[in-house]
Amino acid sequence: MDKIAFMGNIVLPDRVLEGGIVIVEEEKIAGVFPKDQLPPLEGMVRHNYGASYITPGFIDLHLHGAMGRDVMDGTDESLGEIAAHQARCGVTGFVPTTLAAPLSSMKNAVDSIRAAMAGPLRSEILAVHLEAPFLSLKKKGAQNPEFIRPVDPEAMSAILEFCGGLKTIITVAPEVGDNLSFIPALRDRGLLVSIGHSDASYDLAIKSFEQGITHATHLYNAMSGFLPREPGVIGAVLDSDRVTAELIADGIHVHPAALRLAVRQKGVDRICLITDSMNAAGLGDGEYAVGGLDVLVKDGQARLKDGGALAGSVLTLNKSVRNILQWTGLPVPQAVRMASLTPARVLGLDREIGSLEAGKLANLAVFDRDFNVVATILRGRSGLQL
């Protein structure tokens, strides 16, 4: 296969190489060069993106759907449509996320995810995220309360069986039932255990981190709040270096000031930008259904018709990075890292993806200066240009 040269402003984890080049051969990056050290380009296919940014392909650890499709549909067609939408947003890898549902429905969704991973997708499935059912009813958010339950041996056995062989994130509220006691077993079986939809106290949250929780599901949302004498789950996550955290940077789920505080406190190596997008993403305002609950999307906000709780987002990851740049003043490499290398590390895939380095998979995204998507390149295939 011919080598391909991608030319533009190359975003590395710590700097931008203006006028640099990424050389791709087969499915991998062969080299990254600044403009004063360019290799001979004769015989290469060249894509010159001028002043546009060339970044690692983005990675979304938490999304439920897009384009009218939902992960819980349990079909290859739905996952294919969701993957295509992700590619249009500069995302080359994502983690389909399930909702509270009967275990049989969750198994069906995971089976479809496993099947879809074997076929060609425009954005690759990297893992599965079980956001439910082991949550707090008090902090259920937009999860269907009918299917929320504590962990028990039977449910854990079923989940371990149908998720076997897949990288799996599982969200757990440690204060519910005997959930805390099951965390070590989930961790020891290879699941990444995340605290979320939880009303735990600060002390119990810290104890759950000691038991094996290493991640936090959409920080600030659906978790006990920060008070001066009871910092809650939010305080525990912000206070702990053990735990990485997801942030929905849409200005709706999290105020920009709270977002700045989290990034400043935890650093870009412990914050993962996510969308938590629901099936209206990529469409528009209107009435939808999520997990059997009616949702109204109006002015870009998705809320349950009954009670008004936020029901995910219609955010895209490229817009999330744009928002971070506007609201924090961070340099481009740091904002991009929260949507690429940091989530790759959370999944244990940072040796393969997440940054533009020789030997890694050639998963790239190209953005204009406002982080509108110009092209998405998956495993060196530039046929995903938009």
N, C-alpha and C positions, 0 to 999 in steps of 0.2 A: 504494500500500500504506500502511496506517495505521502511524503511529509506535508503537513499543512501549517502555514504560518498565520497566526492571528495577531494583528498589530493594533495597538491602541494604548490606553493608559492602564497598565497592569496593576491590579490591586493585590498586594501581598499582605500577610498578616500585620506587618509593621510599617509599611510604606507603599507609595505608589510609584511605579516606574513609568514616567511619562514618555510616550513614544516607544515603549518596549514591545517585545515580541514573545509570544508563547508558541513553541514548536510542538506539534502533536504528531505522533507516529502510532499507527494502529489505534488502540483505545487509550493510550497513555500519553502523558506529557513527557516529551523528550528533553525539554529545556526551557528555561525562562531567562530572557536576556534584556538588559537595559539598552538604551539606544546607542550608547557609545561602545557596546561590545556585541553588535549584531553579527550573527553568523552569515555565511554565504547563503543566499536565498534562491539561487538558480535551481530550477526544476521543481520548486515547491508550489503548491496551490496557495494563493495568498488571499487573506481577507483583511482589508485595511479598514478599521473602524474609527480612524482619525482620533478625535478628542474624547470618544466614548470610553467608559470604564469597562475593562474586562476583569471580571471577578470569578471566584469559584462559584459553581452552581449552588444556589441556595438550598437549604434543608429545613423543612417544616416538620417539627416533632409532633404536631397536634392539629389535626383538621378532620372535620366530619363530612364535608361534602362541598359540592360546587355544581354550577350549571344545572340545577334542579335534581342532582343525583346525591345519594347519601351512601356512606360506607355500609350502613345497616341494610341497604337494598340487597346486599349479598350477591351481586352479579358482576361478571366480567365487564359488561357494558358500562355499568355505573363507574367502576374503578377506572376504566379506560377514559371516560369523559372527565373524571376528576383529574387524572394524570395529565391529560391534554391541557386542562386549565392551568395546572401547576407549571407546565412548560411555558405557557404564555406569560407567566409571572416571574420567570427566571429561576424556577425551582427545578432542580434535577433529581432530588430525592425527597420523599415525604413519608410520614407515618400515619396511615389511616387509623382513625380513632373511633371506638365504639361508644354507644350510649347504654344507659340502663335499659335492660331488656331481659326476657327469659334467657336462660343459659343456652337453650336450643337455638335461639335467634343469634346470640353472640357467636356460637359455634359456626353457624351458617355463614356469618360475616367473615370470620377468621378463615374458614375453608375457602371462601371466594378470594380472600387476600392471598392466601398461599398459592392458589391456582393462577392468579393474575401475575404473581411474581415470576412465574415460569415463562411468561409470554412477553413479547415486545410492548413496552409502554413508552410514552414520550417523556415521562418522568418516573424514576424508579421507586418502587416501594422498598423501604429499608427495614421496616419493623412493623409491629402492630402496637397500638396503645389502647388498653382496656381502661377507659375512664370510669367505668362502673362495673359491678353494682355495689362495691363495698364502701359506701359513702355515708355521710351524716344526713339524715332527713332534714335537720335544721338548716344545713348548708347545701341543700340539693340543687340550688340554682334552677336550671331548666331541665334537669334530669327527671324522668317519670318516677314519682315516688312509689308507684305500684311495684317496681322491680328493684328497689334499693333494699339491701339486706346485709347482715354481717357476714364475715368470712366463717365458713364451717368446713370440716374436713371433706365433705362430699363436693361442695362447690369448688374448693381449692383443687381437688383431684381432677375434676372435670376440666377446669381451666388449664391446669398443667398438661393435661392430655391433648386438648385441641390446639393449644399453643406450642406444643412440643416442636423443637427445632427452629422456632422463629424467635428473633430478637423481640422481646416483649417489655413494654412499660405498663405497669399497673398502678392505678391511683387508689390509695387506701386512706380512709379516715381512721387514725389509730385509736381514737377514743370509743369507737362503736363496738359493742359486744366484746369478743375476744380478739379483735383485729390485731391488736398490738402483738399478741403472742404468735401470730402467724407470719409476721414480717420476716424473721430470720429464715424460716423455711422457704418463703417465696424468693428471698435473696439467694439462698443457697442453691435453689433450682435454676438460677441464672436470670431471674426476672429483675428488671430495674424497678424498684418500688418507689413511688412518688406520693408525697403527702398532698391531699387536695380534698375539696368539698368537706372540710373538717372544721369542727368547733373546738378542737383540742386546746388545752391551756398551753402556755409557753413551756412549762416543765414537761408536760407529756409529749409535746412535739419534740423537744430535745431528746427525750428518752427514746422516741421512735427513730430518731436519727442514729442513736447509739445501737439500736436493734437492726438497722440496715437500710433505712430510707436515705436516699442520696439525691433526690430530685423533688421539685415542688411544681404542682400543676397550676398553671396560670396564677402566679403570685398576685396577691391582693384580692382576687375574685373568689368568692365562695369559700372563705376561710376566716377564722376568728381574727378580729381586728386588733390594732395596736392601741393599748392604753398604758398610762404611765406605771400603774401597779400590776397590770396583767398584759404583757406584750403579745400574747396570743400566738397563733401560727405565723402571722406576718412577722412579728418580732423575732421568732425563732429562726425563720428562714433568713431574714436579714442579718441575724447575729451569727449564723453558722457558716464556717468555711467548708463543711462537709457536703453542703447541699447546693446543687445548681437549681436555677429557677427559670420558669417560662414567664414571658411578658407579652401581653397583647397590646401593641403600641398603636391603637387606633384613636386615642383621645376620648374614647367612650368608656371602655372598661377600666382604664387607669388614667388619672389626671397626669399631665406632663410633669408636674412637680413631683408626684409620687414616683413616676418613672425615673426621673433624674436621680432621686434619692436612692432607688434600688440599684441603678447602674453605678452610681458613685460608691455605694456601700459594698456591693458584691464584685464589681469589676466586670469587664466584658468577657472574661474567661469563665464566668459562672452564670451568665445571663443568656438565655436562648430566646430569640424572637420567634413567636408563633402567631398563627392567625386564628386558631380555633374556629375556622370558617364553617358555616353550615350550608345547606343546599342552595341558598339564594345567592351565594357568592358568584360573581360573574354575570348575574342577571340584573334585577332591579327591585324597587319597592313592590310590595304586594303581600299576599297571604300565602303562607307555607305551612308545612307540618314537620315537626322534628320529634322523633321518638314517641309518636302518637299524641303529641301536644301541638296545639295551634299556635302559630307564630306570625306576628305582623312585622314586616320590614318596612320602616318609614324613615326617610331622611338618612339612610345608611345605618340605622340601628335595628337590630333584630331582637324583639322582645316577645315573651309569651303574651298572648291575648288575655289570659286569665292571670292577673297579678302583676304583669309588666316586668318580670325578671328578664335580665339579659339572656338571650338564647344563642350564644355564639356570636360570630361576627360575619361581615361580608368583606373583611380586610384581605388584601393580598400582601405577600411578604415583601415585594419590592416597595410598596407604599409604606410598609412598616419601617423599612430602612430609611426611606425618605423622611418619615416623621421623626425618627431618632436623630437624624442629622439636624433637622430644624429645631428640635426641642432641647437637645443636649449640647450642641456645638462640638460633639466629638468629631475627630477626623474620620474620613471615609474608611480607612482600613479597620478601625475599631468598630464602627457601625456594621460593616460587612461581616466582621468576625462573629458577631452575635447571631448571624443568619447562615453561617457556613461552618467555620472550624469548631466553634464551641458546641453546636449540636452534634457535629461529627464525633467529637470527643465523648459526649454523653453516651452515644451509641457504641463507642469503642471502635469507630471506623475511621479515625483520624489518620491512620497510616495509608488509607486508600483514597479518601476524599476529604473535602473541606478547605483545601488551600491549593494554590497553584505552585506545585513543586514537581521536579523531575521524578518520574516513577509513579506518581499518583494517576488515577483515572482522569481522563480529559473531559471532566464535567465543568463547563464554563457557562457564564452568562454575560451578556453584553448590555450595558445600560447607557442611556444618554446622561447628561449632567444632572437631570432631574429624576433619575432612576426610573424612567420609562424603559420598558424592555425593548431592545433592538434585536437580540438573537439569544437562543438557548442552544448550547451544544452539549450533547450527551454522549459520553464515551467517544469523543472525537467526531461524531456525526454532525455535520453542519446543516443537515437537511431540516433541522428544526428552526431555521431562521424564519422570522415572523413576517 
